[in-house]
């Protein structure tokens, strides 16, 4: 679902284009990394078949596939096509002899929302659903009711032991509703200096984390205060996203350990509530930026409720594997999501199918091409796992299910790459590591750029937290470092003007719309570049004994260290 605006998902390096193919040079290992025999340089240079990629993108994004919506009549056709491509690439079935991993899903659609009312002040307050607040439930229950729940302002709602930061310190949240600021405490910094990497959003700034932490704290409900700049989108996006069907991966306990309700309130609503409690939102927000902030009970109670229509379904991840020859119980993961939006709002021509050619038939085609290139190159030292995941557009649910129910143990998964929306067009001159320099993977990335005479550039709009919005995040938050790259719009052909124009055209006219269609006129140079770089990055990990970790101050370091400490034979033991 990656938006191309400032995050073009084409990536980098090398290659001499032949007729219908791109020839990729053999990858190099990061400095100081041991090389298992036989040496990489003895392997023939593999080829990525651009013709095969074209065919797969054209097929998956055709009207016959109806926009690839999961759990619809189109899904079996999509799965059969991907399985055929994986077989052609030389993969073996990756789930205990099967190609598919079932992903049980729950769709919850709220209705009959009451007003959000606040009592305890001289004048009760009432706020309208949609205009003033939105809310949904993660719990699989026919009715949600929050009644007389005490409101508590918890700043940014962060509990980060490695930073000595706990916005919930000293309070029992059971029965209470958390009022939480969006983003993290230093989002408005001019640089990336600060406990939460300054302007660059961390996981602690994502709304998903805030709801997860509120549940861990035992809160009955959680309400995030919307503010356009730190949220990176307007209230219209919140409203449209939270007023329809919400999807969850099915769990054995139907998510009854989650908060009863999660939602957002307009900033003006938060200001009115705090004013009624005798406090000031701006003053408390300023205090919440400082380490040692303590939660503030507001002396008010909130009420809200709604009904839930529940539909259960099953979609599927497609999984293939190339067994390793030296350490077959260590794994490198490659992923791309196959799903898109299905039937959508028709455009002016009456076309109502969101075909998803760029987003993300291109990623699936690259996945198959990289698998084929690795198969032709011969077995790597480590096993390589290729997963076409479902339900990315519904909140990374397919990758989330795989990460929560891994076929291959995560403490034996070295790392990997995720491919999302490869934009047609020229090759580019420079790249950014999405998320910034978070792990040891950055050194491999920089070595590859240096070898190709390319430059590294800073990621744009770091406050928007793009790293946390694609399928690699499901693995990262469980400790597995994954490559996610962003190409600059500084194109080799046409320069920045051409790159910016293509980006703007895609975002304005095609992204998540019926015009994201395959065209015979596409320039495949950029896609070939992307696939070439991802091939080399993945193969480097697969042919080395290098175990990358997150940097000491990264939010995922403690998770990886804990997994490695308990690993039997994994994590380079």
C-alpha positions as CSV (number, residue, x, y, z in Angstrom):
1,X,0.0,0.0,0.0
2,X,3.1,2.2,-0.1
3,X,2.3,5.7,-1.4
4,X,4.9,6.8,-3.9
5,X,4.8,10.5,-3.0
6,X,8.1,10.8,-1.1
7,X,8.7,7.1,-0.8
8,X,9.2,5.7,-4.3
9,X,9.5,2.0,-3.9
10,X,11.9,1.5,-6.6
11,X,15.4,0.6,-5.4
12,X,18.8,0.4,-6.7
13,X,21.7,-1.0,-8.4
14,X,23.4,-2.4,-11.3
15,X,22.6,-4.1,-14.3
16,X,23.0,-4.4,-18.0
17,X,19.7,-4.9,-19.7
18,X,19.5,-7.6,-22.3
19,X,16.5,-8.3,-24.5
20,X,13.8,-9.1,-21.9
21,X,16.3,-9.8,-19.1
22,X,18.4,-8.0,-16.6
23,X,21.8,-9.4,-15.7
24,X,22.7,-9.0,-12.0
25,X,26.3,-9.1,-10.8
26,X,27.1,-11.5,-7.9
27,X,26.6,-9.9,-4.5
28,X,29.4,-9.0,-2.1
29,X,29.4,-9.7,1.6
30,X,29.6,-6.9,4.2
31,X,33.0,-6.1,5.4
32,X,34.3,-8.5,8.1
33,X,31.7,-11.2,7.3
34,X,32.9,-14.8,7.0
35,X,32.1,-16.5,3.7
36,X,31.0,-20.1,3.7
37,X,32.3,-22.3,0.8
38,X,31.9,-22.3,-2.1
39,X,32.8,-18.6,-2.6
40,X,30.2,-16.4,-4.1
41,X,32.5,-15.3,-6.8
42,X,32.4,-18.9,-8.2
43,X,28.7,-18.6,-8.9
44,X,27.4,-17.7,-12.3
45,X,25.7,-14.3,-12.5
46,X,21.9,-15.0,-12.4
47,X,19.3,-13.3,-14.6
48,X,16.0,-11.6,-13.7
49,X,13.5,-12.2,-16.4
50,X,11.8,-8.9,-17.2
51,X,9.6,-10.7,-19.7
52,X,8.3,-13.0,-16.9
53,X,7.7,-10.0,-14.6
54,X,5.8,-8.2,-17.3
55,X,3.6,-11.2,-17.9
56,X,2.8,-11.7,-14.2
57,X,2.0,-8.0,-13.6
58,X,-0.2,-7.9,-16.7
59,X,-2.1,-11.0,-15.5
60,X,-2.5,-10.2,-11.8
61,X,-3.7,-6.6,-12.6
62,X,-6.1,-7.6,-15.4
63,X,-9.9,-7.0,-15.0
64,X,-10.3,-10.8,-14.8
65,X,-8.8,-10.7,-11.3
66,X,-11.2,-8.0,-10.2
67,X,-8.7,-6.0,-8.2
68,X,-7.5,-9.0,-6.1
69,X,-9.6,-8.4,-3.0
70,X,-9.0,-11.1,-0.4
71,X,-11.7,-13.6,0.6
72,X,-13.6,-13.0,-2.6
73,X,-14.4,-15.2,-5.6
74,X,-11.3,-13.8,-7.3
75,X,-8.8,-15.1,-4.6
76,X,-8.5,-18.7,-5.9
77,X,-7.5,-17.4,-9.3
78,X,-4.9,-15.1,-7.8
79,X,-3.5,-17.9,-5.6
80,X,-3.3,-20.3,-8.6
81,X,-1.4,-17.7,-10.6
82,X,1.2,-17.0,-7.9
83,X,1.7,-20.7,-7.1
84,X,2.3,-21.3,-10.9
85,X,4.9,-18.5,-10.9
86,X,6.6,-19.9,-7.8
87,X,6.8,-23.4,-9.3
88,X,8.2,-21.9,-12.5
89,X,10.8,-20.1,-10.4
90,X,12.0,-23.3,-9.0
91,X,10.6,-22.9,-5.5
92,X,9.4,-25.8,-3.3
93,X,6.1,-25.6,-1.3
94,X,7.1,-23.7,1.8
95,X,4.5,-24.7,4.4
96,X,5.2,-28.3,5.4
97,X,4.7,-29.4,1.8
98,X,1.9,-27.0,1.1
99,X,1.9,-23.7,-0.9
100,X,-0.7,-21.9,1.3
101,X,-0.9,-20.6,4.8
102,X,-4.5,-20.0,6.0
103,X,-5.0,-16.5,7.4
104,X,-8.2,-16.5,9.5
105,X,-9.7,-13.0,9.5
106,X,-12.5,-11.2,11.3
107,X,-14.3,-8.2,9.8
108,X,-16.0,-6.0,12.3
109,X,-18.3,-3.2,11.1
110,X,-19.6,-0.8,13.7
111,X,-23.1,0.9,13.5
112,X,-25.6,2.8,15.6
113,X,-22.8,4.8,17.3
114,X,-24.0,6.9,20.2
115,X,-22.6,10.3,20.9
116,X,-19.5,10.5,23.0
117,X,-20.6,12.1,26.3
118,X,-18.4,13.4,29.1
119,X,-19.8,14.0,32.6
120,X,-18.4,15.3,35.8
121,X,-18.2,19.0,35.0
122,X,-20.8,21.7,35.5
123,X,-22.1,21.2,31.9
124,X,-22.1,17.7,30.4
125,X,-20.3,17.5,27.0
126,X,-21.6,15.6,23.9
127,X,-19.7,14.9,20.7
128,X,-20.9,13.5,17.4
129,X,-19.6,10.3,15.8
130,X,-17.8,11.1,12.6
131,X,-17.5,14.8,12.9
132,X,-16.0,14.9,16.4
133,X,-14.9,11.4,17.2
134,X,-14.5,7.9,15.7
135,X,-14.2,4.6,17.5
136,X,-14.2,0.9,16.8
137,X,-13.6,-2.3,18.8
138,X,-10.9,-4.9,18.3
139,X,-13.0,-7.3,20.4
140,X,-15.1,-9.8,18.5
141,X,-18.4,-8.9,20.3
142,X,-21.8,-7.9,19.0
143,X,-22.0,-4.8,21.2
144,X,-19.5,-2.3,22.6
145,X,-20.3,-0.2,25.6
146,X,-18.0,2.1,27.5
147,X,-19.9,3.4,30.6
148,X,-18.7,6.0,33.1
149,X,-15.0,5.3,32.4
150,X,-12.6,7.7,34.1
151,X,-10.6,9.8,31.7
152,X,-6.8,10.0,32.2
153,X,-4.5,12.1,30.1
154,X,-1.4,9.9,29.5
155,X,0.7,12.2,27.4
156,X,2.1,10.3,24.4
157,X,1.1,7.0,25.9
158,X,4.6,5.6,25.7
159,X,6.2,2.9,27.9
160,X,9.8,2.6,26.8
161,X,11.9,0.9,29.6
162,X,15.1,1.2,27.5
163,X,14.7,4.9,27.6
164,X,13.5,5.1,31.2
165,X,10.3,6.6,29.9
166,X,6.8,5.6,31.2
167,X,3.8,7.8,30.6
168,X,1.7,5.4,32.6
169,X,3.9,5.4,35.7
170,X,2.0,5.2,39.0
171,X,-1.5,4.6,37.7
172,X,-3.8,1.6,37.4
173,X,-5.6,2.0,34.1
174,X,-8.2,-0.8,34.7
175,X,-11.7,0.7,34.1
176,X,-10.2,3.9,32.7
177,X,-10.0,5.6,29.3
178,X,-6.6,6.9,28.1
179,X,-6.4,10.2,26.3
180,X,-3.3,10.1,24.2
181,X,-1.3,12.5,22.0
182,X,-0.4,11.4,18.5
183,X,3.2,10.8,17.4
184,X,6.0,10.9,20.0
185,X,7.5,13.5,22.3
186,X,10.0,15.1,20.1
187,X,8.3,15.0,16.7
188,X,8.5,18.8,16.2
189,X,12.3,18.8,16.5
190,X,14.3,20.3,13.6
191,X,16.8,17.4,13.6
192,X,16.8,13.7,14.5
193,X,18.3,14.4,17.9
194,X,16.2,13.4,20.9
195,X,15.1,10.4,23.0
196,X,12.7,9.4,20.2
197,X,14.9,10.3,17.3
198,X,13.7,13.8,17.1
199,X,11.7,14.6,13.9
200,X,11.9,10.9,12.8
201,X,8.9,9.0,14.0
202,X,9.6,5.8,16.0
203,X,7.3,2.9,16.6
204,X,6.2,4.6,19.8
205,X,4.7,7.4,17.7
206,X,2.4,5.1,15.7
207,X,-1.3,5.0,16.6
208,X,-1.1,1.1,16.5
209,X,1.4,1.1,19.3
210,X,-0.6,3.5,21.4
211,X,-3.7,1.2,21.3
212,X,-1.5,-1.9,22.0
213,X,0.1,-0.2,25.0
214,X,-3.2,1.0,26.4
215,X,-4.4,-2.6,26.3
216,X,-1.3,-3.8,28.0
217,X,-1.9,-1.3,30.7
218,X,-5.4,-2.6,31.2
219,X,-7.3,0.4,29.9
220,X,-11.0,0.1,29.1
221,X,-10.7,2.4,26.1
222,X,-8.1,4.7,24.3
223,X,-8.7,7.9,22.5
224,X,-5.9,9.5,20.4
225,X,-6.0,13.3,20.0
226,X,-5.8,14.1,16.3
227,X,-3.5,16.9,15.1
228,X,-2.8,17.1,11.4
229,X,1.0,17.7,11.3
230,X,2.1,15.0,13.8
231,X,-0.5,12.6,12.5
232,X,0.7,13.3,8.9
233,X,-2.9,13.3,7.6
234,X,-6.1,15.3,8.1
235,X,-9.3,14.3,10.0
236,X,-10.9,13.2,6.7
237,X,-8.4,10.3,6.6
238,X,-9.2,9.3,10.1
239,X,-12.9,9.6,9.6
240,X,-12.9,7.5,6.3
241,X,-10.6,4.9,7.8
242,X,-12.5,4.3,11.0
243,X,-16.2,4.5,9.9
244,X,-16.3,1.3,7.8
245,X,-15.3,-2.3,8.2
246,X,-12.3,-3.0,10.4
247,X,-10.2,-6.1,9.9
248,X,-8.3,-8.2,12.4
249,X,-6.4,-11.5,12.3
250,X,-8.6,-13.9,14.2
251,X,-7.2,-15.0,17.6
252,X,-8.2,-17.8,19.9
253,X,-9.6,-15.4,22.5
254,X,-11.4,-13.1,20.0
255,X,-9.1,-10.2,21.1
256,X,-10.9,-10.0,24.5
257,X,-7.6,-8.9,26.0
258,X,-7.7,-5.7,23.9
259,X,-9.4,-2.4,25.0
260,X,-13.2,-2.4,24.6
261,X,-12.9,0.6,22.3
262,X,-10.2,2.4,20.4
263,X,-10.8,5.8,18.7
264,X,-9.7,9.3,17.8
265,X,-11.0,12.7,18.9
266,X,-10.6,16.0,17.2
267,X,-8.1,18.3,18.8
268,X,-10.9,20.8,19.5
269,X,-12.8,18.1,21.3
270,X,-9.7,17.3,23.5
271,X,-9.3,21.0,24.3
272,X,-13.0,21.2,25.4
273,X,-12.7,18.1,27.6
274,X,-9.5,19.4,29.3
275,X,-11.0,22.8,29.7
276,X,-14.0,21.2,31.5
277,X,-11.6,19.4,33.8
278,X,-9.9,22.8,34.7
279,X,-6.8,22.0,32.6
280,X,-5.2,23.2,29.4
281,X,-4.3,20.8,26.5
282,X,-1.4,22.9,25.3
283,X,0.1,23.1,28.8
284,X,-0.2,19.4,29.4
285,X,1.1,18.6,25.9
286,X,4.2,20.7,26.6
287,X,4.7,18.9,30.0
288,X,4.3,15.5,28.3
289,X,7.4,16.2,26.2
290,X,9.6,15.8,29.2
291,X,10.9,12.6,30.7
292,X,9.3,11.9,34.1
293,X,5.8,13.1,33.0
294,X,3.1,11.5,35.1
295,X,-0.4,10.7,34.0
296,X,-3.1,13.2,34.9
297,X,-6.6,12.0,36.0
298,X,-9.1,14.5,34.6
299,X,-11.9,13.9,37.1
300,X,-14.4,13.3,34.2
301,X,-16.1,10.2,32.9
302,X,-16.8,9.1,29.3
303,X,-19.6,7.1,27.8
304,X,-20.0,5.7,24.3
305,X,-21.4,2.7,22.5
306,X,-22.1,1.0,19.2
307,X,-23.1,-2.3,17.6
308,X,-20.8,-4.6,15.7
309,X,-21.6,-6.8,12.7
310,X,-19.1,-9.7,12.5
311,X,-18.0,-11.6,9.5
312,X,-15.4,-14.4,9.6
313,X,-13.4,-15.4,6.5
314,X,-10.1,-17.0,5.5
315,X,-7.6,-15.6,3.1
316,X,-4.1,-17.1,2.3
317,X,-0.4,-16.3,2.2
318,X,1.5,-18.1,-0.6
319,X,4.8,-19.6,0.7
320,X,7.8,-21.1,-1.2
321,X,11.3,-22.0,-0.1
322,X,14.8,-22.6,-1.5
323,X,16.6,-24.8,1.0
324,X,20.1,-23.8,2.0
325,X,23.1,-26.0,1.5
326,X,25.3,-25.1,4.6
327,X,22.9,-23.8,7.3
328,X,19.4,-24.8,6.0
329,X,17.9,-24.0,9.5
330,X,18.7,-20.3,9.1
331,X,16.4,-18.3,6.9
332,X,16.3,-15.1,4.8
333,X,12.8,-13.9,4.1
334,X,11.5,-12.1,1.0
335,X,7.9,-10.7,1.0
336,X,5.4,-8.8,-1.1
337,X,1.7,-8.4,-0.7
338,X,-0.6,-9.8,-3.4
339,X,-3.9,-8.2,-2.4
340,X,-5.5,-4.9,-3.5
341,X,-8.8,-3.1,-3.1
342,X,-11.1,-5.1,-5.5
343,X,-14.1,-3.3,-6.8
344,X,-14.0,0.4,-5.8
345,X,-15.6,3.8,-6.6
346,X,-15.9,4.1,-10.4
347,X,-14.0,6.8,-12.2
348,X,-15.5,9.2,-14.8
349,X,-15.3,6.4,-17.4
350,X,-17.3,4.0,-15.2
351,X,-14.3,1.8,-14.5
352,X,-14.8,0.5,-11.0
353,X,-12.0,-2.0,-10.6
354,X,-8.9,-1.0,-8.6
355,X,-6.4,-3.2,-10.5
356,X,-3.4,-2.6,-8.4
357,X,-0.7,-3.0,-11.1
358,X,2.0,-0.9,-9.4
359,X,0.5,-1.6,-5.9
360,X,1.5,-4.4,-5.7
361,X,1.5,-6.7,-8.7
362,X,5.0,-5.3,-9.4
363,X,6.2,-6.5,-6.0
364,X,4.8,-10.0,-6.5
365,X,6.4,-10.2,-9.9
366,X,9.8,-9.1,-8.4
367,X,9.4,-11.7,-5.7
368,X,9.0,-14.5,-8.3
369,X,11.8,-13.1,-10.5
370,X,14.2,-13.0,-7.5
371,X,13.2,-16.5,-6.5
372,X,14.0,-17.7,-10.1
373,X,17.4,-15.9,-10.1
374,X,18.4,-17.5,-6.8
375,X,17.3,-20.9,-8.0
376,X,19.4,-20.5,-11.1
377,X,22.4,-19.3,-9.0
378,X,22.2,-22.5,-7.0
379,X,21.5,-23.1,-3.3
380,X,22.7,-20.3,-0.9
381,X,24.3,-21.2,2.4
382,X,21.0,-20.3,4.2
383,X,17.5,-21.2,3.2
384,X,15.5,-18.5,1.4
385,X,11.8,-18.1,2.1
386,X,9.4,-16.3,-0.3
387,X,6.0,-15.2,1.0
388,X,3.3,-13.4,-1.0
389,X,1.2,-12.1,1.8
390,X,-2.5,-11.2,1.9
391,X,-4.5,-8.4,3.5
392,X,-1.8,-5.7,3.5
393,X,-4.4,-3.2,2.5
394,X,-6.4,-4.1,5.5
395,X,-3.6,-3.3,8.0
396,X,-0.7,-5.7,7.2
397,X,-2.8,-8.6,8.4
398,X,-1.2,-11.3,6.2
399,X,2.3,-10.5,7.3
400,X,1.1,-10.0,10.9
401,X,-0.4,-13.5,10.9
402,X,2.8,-15.0,9.5
403,X,4.9,-13.2,12.0
404,X,2.7,-14.3,14.9
405,X,2.5,-17.9,13.5
406,X,5.9,-18.3,11.7
407,X,6.4,-21.3,9.6
408,X,10.1,-20.8,10.1
409,X,11.2,-19.7,13.6
410,X,11.8,-16.0,13.9
411,X,14.9,-16.6,16.1
412,X,16.3,-18.5,13.1
413,X,15.3,-15.8,10.6
414,X,18.3,-13.7,9.8
415,X,16.5,-10.8,8.1
416,X,15.0,-10.1,4.8
417,X,13.5,-7.7,2.2
418,X,10.0,-6.5,1.5
419,X,8.9,-5.1,-1.8
420,X,5.9,-2.8,-2.2
421,X,4.9,-0.8,-5.2
422,X,7.8,-0.7,-7.7
423,X,7.2,2.4,-9.9
424,X,7.9,2.1,-13.6
425,X,10.3,4.6,-15.0
426,X,14.0,5.5,-15.3
427,X,16.8,4.2,-13.0
428,X,17.7,6.7,-10.3
429,X,20.9,8.0,-8.9
430,X,20.3,7.9,-5.1
431,X,18.4,6.0,-2.4
432,X,17.3,6.3,1.2
433,X,17.0,3.5,3.8
434,X,13.4,3.8,5.0
435,X,13.3,4.2,8.7
436,X,16.9,5.5,8.7
437,X,19.9,3.8,10.1
438,X,18.2,1.4,12.4
439,X,20.3,-1.8,12.1
440,X,23.4,-3.5,10.8
441,X,21.6,-3.9,7.5
442,X,22.5,-0.3,6.7
443,X,26.2,-1.2,6.3
444,X,25.2,-3.8,3.6
445,X,23.0,-1.2,1.9
446,X,25.8,1.4,1.8
447,X,28.3,-1.1,0.5
448,X,26.0,-1.9,-2.4
449,X,25.5,1.7,-3.2
450,X,29.2,2.4,-3.1
451,X,29.9,-0.5,-5.5
452,X,27.4,0.9,-8.0
453,X,28.5,4.5,-7.7
454,X,25.2,5.5,-6.2
455,X,24.6,7.9,-3.3
456,X,22.6,7.6,-0.1
457,X,20.1,10.4,0.6
458,X,18.1,11.2,3.7
459,X,14.6,9.8,3.8
460,X,12.0,12.5,3.2
461,X,9.2,13.3,5.7
462,X,10.6,11.2,8.5
463,X,7.8,12.5,10.8
464,X,5.3,10.4,8.8
465,X,6.7,7.0,10.0
466,X,6.6,5.3,6.6
467,X,8.8,2.4,8.0
468,X,5.8,1.3,10.1
469,X,3.3,1.1,7.2
470,X,4.4,-1.9,5.1
471,X,4.7,-5.6,5.6
472,X,8.3,-5.7,6.8
473,X,7.1,-4.0,10.0
474,X,5.2,-7.1,11.1
475,X,8.6,-8.8,11.3
476,X,10.6,-5.8,12.6
477,X,8.4,-5.4,15.7
478,X,9.2,-9.0,16.6
479,X,12.9,-8.4,16.2
480,X,13.7,-9.4,12.7
481,X,15.5,-6.6,10.7
482,X,14.2,-6.1,7.2
483,X,15.3,-4.0,4.2
484,X,12.9,-1.3,3.0
485,X,14.3,1.1,0.5
486,X,13.1,4.4,-1.0
487,X,14.5,5.7,-4.3
488,X,14.9,9.4,-4.9
489,X,13.1,11.1,-7.8
490,X,16.5,12.1,-9.2
491,X,16.2,9.9,-12.3
492,X,19.0,9.1,-14.7
493,X,16.7,9.9,-17.6
494,X,15.0,13.3,-17.2
495,X,16.4,14.1,-13.8
496,X,14.3,15.2,-10.8
497,X,11.7,16.9,-12.9
498,X,10.8,13.7,-14.6
499,X,10.9,11.7,-11.4
500,X,8.8,14.2,-9.5
501,X,6.3,14.3,-12.4
502,X,5.9,10.5,-12.4
503,X,5.5,10.4,-8.6
504,X,2.9,13.2,-8.7
505,X,1.0,11.5,-11.6
506,X,0.9,8.2,-9.7
507,X,-0.2,9.7,-6.4
508,X,-2.8,12.0,-7.9
509,X,-4.2,9.9,-10.7
510,X,-3.6,6.2,-10.0
511,X,-2.8,5.4,-6.4
512,X,-5.7,3.3,-4.9
513,X,-7.8,4.0,-8.0
514,X,-9.0,2.4,-11.2
515,X,-6.1,3.9,-13.2
516,X,-3.4,1.8,-11.4
517,X,-3.3,-0.4,-14.5
518,X,-0.6,-2.2,-16.5
519,X,0.6,-0.5,-19.7
520,X,2.7,-1.9,-22.5
521,X,4.4,1.5,-22.6
522,X,5.9,1.1,-19.1
523,X,9.7,1.8,-18.8
524,X,10.9,-1.2,-16.8
525,X,14.4,0.1,-16.1
526,X,13.6,1.3,-12.6
527,X,11.8,-1.9,-11.7
528,X,14.8,-3.9,-12.9
529,X,17.0,-1.8,-10.8
530,X,14.8,-2.4,-7.8
531,X,14.7,-6.1,-8.2
532,X,18.4,-6.2,-8.8
533,X,19.2,-4.5,-5.6
534,X,16.8,-6.6,-3.5
535,X,18.3,-9.7,-5.1
536,X,21.8,-8.8,-4.0
537,X,20.8,-7.6,-0.5
538,X,19.0,-10.8,0.2
539,X,21.6,-13.1,-1.4
540,X,24.3,-11.4,0.7
541,X,22.5,-12.4,3.8
542,X,21.8,-15.8,2.5
543,X,25.4,-16.6,1.6
544,X,27.0,-15.2,4.8
545,X,27.1,-16.1,8.4
546,X,26.3,-12.5,9.4
547,X,23.5,-12.0,11.9
548,X,22.4,-8.3,11.7
549,X,21.0,-6.7,14.8
550,X,19.3,-3.4,15.6
551,X,21.4,-0.6,16.9
552,X,21.6,-0.3,20.7
553,X,19.1,2.5,21.0
554,X,16.6,1.2,18.5
555,X,13.1,0.3,19.8
556,X,13.4,-3.3,18.4
557,X,16.8,-4.1,19.9
558,X,15.6,-5.6,23.2
559,X,13.1,-7.8,21.3
560,X,15.8,-9.2,19.1
561,X,18.3,-9.7,22.0
562,X,15.6,-11.6,24.0
563,X,14.8,-13.9,21.1
564,X,18.5,-14.5,20.5
565,X,19.2,-15.3,24.1
566,X,16.6,-18.0,24.1
567,X,17.4,-19.3,20.7
568,X,18.7,-22.9,20.2
569,X,21.0,-22.8,17.2
570,X,19.7,-19.5,15.9
571,X,21.2,-16.0,16.1
572,X,24.6,-17.2,15.1
573,X,25.0,-19.7,17.9
